[in-house]
Amino acid sequence: MEKKDNIKKRIDEIYDETVEIRRDLHMHPELTVSGKSCHGAHPDDGADPILAASHIVAGLQSIISRNLSPANPGLITVGKFISGTANNVIPEKAVLSGIIRALDNETQRFIKDRLLSLASSTAEAFGTRAEVCFRDSYPALVNDDFLLDTVREAAQECIGSDRIHFMPEPSLGSDDFSYFSNAVRSLYFNLGTKKQGGPSSDILHSAYYCPDEESMKSGMLIEIMSVLRLL
């Protein structure tokens, strides 16, 4: 799979116009909490980064639940927590990494600023130090209204209105297709892959995900009929 920077470069090569990409809507923060290593039986001789980092993980969720409006979607997920090499030693460092998601620039910047402040003050309260590094991820993916109507009509013709479902609210997921949607008018849709009447399939990204390959025929037919309508 190509890295996102390579995808962005190839899109820029295809389209001559300068494209402004909003790259700060999705971020990957990495926090390093530094303390002082010591024997686990003598914690008073050190400064425990695991304890401090654990409080940071818990505190980060207060940014979403207490600092953002309930009507304004935002998300912080810590997916990795790495520290220590022995069960009887308080380590010198703890490293956290995860994702930040939001639907607009202002909310994204607010979450980032609050994360920096909370991580620094929490680490200091436990006699440790926090360093935060942010890595940009994919920009927001926004569908074009005209293409939405076009593809919807084609899908109705191909598979019927009863098999078309619209998401009730925006998704905080991300996809590198967003580089295309930022460059030209685009549309992104999901294709159902569960076999009708068959057993429930595991979700995407699961090791047990097993799609019904017949669904690809429906997807290709919808795309072909949509293109024909645009000619």
N, C-alpha and C positions, 0 to 999 in steps of 0.2 A: 504493500500500500504506500502510495506516495505521501511524503510529508506535506503539510499544509503550505509551506513556503514554496515548494515546487509547483503545487497546484496553482497558487496565486500567480507565480511567474509565467506559467503557461497560458493562463487566461489573459494576462496583460499582453502576451505576444500575439494572441488571437485578435484582441480588440485594440485598435490603435488609440482610442480615446483614453484620457487619464481617468482612472477610477479611484474615487475616494472610498477607502474601506474603513468602516467603523469597527476597529479591532478590539475595543475595550468593553464589549458587552459580555464576553465570556473570558474568564481568567482562571489560571491555575496558580494558586498561591503555594509557596513552600516556606514553612516556618522552621527555623533551627533554634532550639532553646538550649542555651549553654549554662551549665552549672559547675559543680565541683565534685569529682568522683571520690568515693570513699567506700569502706566496707559497709555492707548492709546492716551489720550489727551495731554500727556506730554512725547513724545518720547525722548526728550533731556535728560530725567532723566535715561534712560536705554540704552541698546545695543540690537538692534532688530535681533534675530537669524533667523526670517522668511525672512527678507530682505537679509541677508547674504546668507542663504541657497538657496534662489531663484537665486541669482547671481551664486552660485556654480553650480546649475542645468544647467543653460544656458551655463556657461563656460565649463562644461564637454564635451559638444558636439564639442568644438573647438579642443579637443584632437584628435578626429576622423577626422574632416574636415581639420585641419591645421597642425597636427603633424604626421599623418600617410600618407604614399603614397596612392594615390587613387587606386592603384593596389593591396594594401594590406588590406584585409578585417579586420575590427575591429568594435566593437559595445559597446556602453554604454547606458543602459536604466535605468532611475530612475522610478520605478513603485509605490513607496510609499513615501509620504511626510506627516509627522504627526507632528502637533504642536498646542499648544494653547487649552484653554478650555472655553474662553469667547471672545466675539466680541470686547470688549473695553479694553482688556488687552494685552500688548506685553508680550509674554511668555518668560520663561527662556531658553527653549531649542527647537530645531527643529531636527527631525530625518528623514534622507533620507535612502532609501535602494533600491537596484536594481540589475542589472546583468552586468557583463563584459564578452565579448566573443571575441575570436581570434582563428586563425588557427595554431599558432605556439607559442612556449614558449617565444621566444624573444619579439614578439609583445605583448604578455600578460604581461610580466614584464614591458615593456615600458609604457603601458597604466596604469598599477598599480602605477608606480613611478610618472607619470605625474598627476594622480588623487590625490595622496598624496600631491604633491607640490601645485597644483592648489587650492585644498580645504583649505590647511593651509594658503596660502597667501591671498586668497579671504576673508576668515573669519577674518583674522587679519586686513585687510583693512577696515572692518566694525566694528572694536572694539570687535569682538567675537573670539571664539576659536573652532577649528574643530578637532574632534577625529575620526579616520577611523579604522574600523575593517573589515578584509577580511575573508570570509568563503569559503573554497574550494567547488567546485561542481564537476560535472562529467568530466572525461577525454575525450579526442577527440575520436570520433568513425570513424575508418578507415576500409573500406571494403577490403576484400581480392580479388585480381584480378582473381584468378583461380575460386573461388566460384561465382564471378560475372558472368563469362562466363558460368558456369554450370547452374546457376539459370536462366540466360537469355535464354539458349537453352530450358530448361524445360518450361519456361513461354511461349515461342514461340509455343511450341507444345501444350500447354494447352489452351491458350487464343488467340494466333495469334500475329504476329509482330506489327500489326497496333494498338494494345492496350497496347504496351510497350513504356514507355517514360523515357528518361534519364534526370536527372537534369542538366541544362546547367552550373551550378556553385555550389560550396560547400555551404552547409547550416550552419548557425550559431546557429541552434537549438541544443538541447542536449537530451540525453536519457540514462537511466541507463544500457541499452544494451551495452554501450561502455565498461563496465567492462568485458564483455565476449569477445569483439573484441580485448581488450588488453591482454587477457589471452590465447586465441586460435584463429585460423583463423576463421573469421566470416563474415557474410553478413547481412546487414540490408536493407530492401526495404519497400517502402510504397505501400499499397493496396488501390486502388481507391474504394470508397464506394458510389458513386453517381449512382442511377439507370438510365440506358440508356433510354433516352427519357423522363425522369421524371424531376420534378422541381429541381432547384439548391439547394443543401444542405449547411447548415452553416458549417464553418470550424471547425476543431478539437479544443477543449477547449471552444467552444461556448455552452451556455446553451441550444441552439436550434439545436445542432448537431443531425442529425437523419440519420444514415447510412442505406444503403440497406443491410439487413442481408444475402441476397443471395450472396453477394460478398465474404463472408467467405468461401463459397464452392470453389471459384476460388483460394483463398489464400491457403487453405489446400491442394488442388490438386497440386498447384505449389510446395509447400514444400515437398509433398510426392514424386513427380516425380524427384525433385532435389536430395532427399536422395537416391532414387533408382539408380540414375546415379553415385552416389559416392560409392556405395557398390562394 
